[in-house]
């Protein structure tokens, strides 16, 4: 299994676009400098009253299929 680590800092107002379906994909810059894209629906479990903030890991298999996503820490 492969993984990519990255930070997200999305305000509650910005997340509304994802929630309403206006944005189908989310983008982030990984710790190693890669730009990653994943379905915005993967963010739902991490929404708090103030948005989505923290360090995350996205895991995927050899075929680049999503396995899971977890919040692993706070923003620096």
C-alpha positions, 0 to 999 in steps of 0.5 A: 500500500502506498501513501501520501501525507499532506496538510489541509486548511479549509475554512467552513465557508470554503467547505460549503462548495464541496458540500453543495457539490459545486466542487467534485475534487479537492486538491492539496500539495503533498509533503514531498511536493506533489500536487494531489487530487481526490474526490471531495466526498472523502473530506466529509468525515473530517469536517468540524464547525470551523472547517477541515484543518490538520495533517492527513494521510491518503492511502491507495493500492498498487492500482491507485485506488483509494483505500483510506484517508486519516487525520494524523495531526494538527497544522504546524 
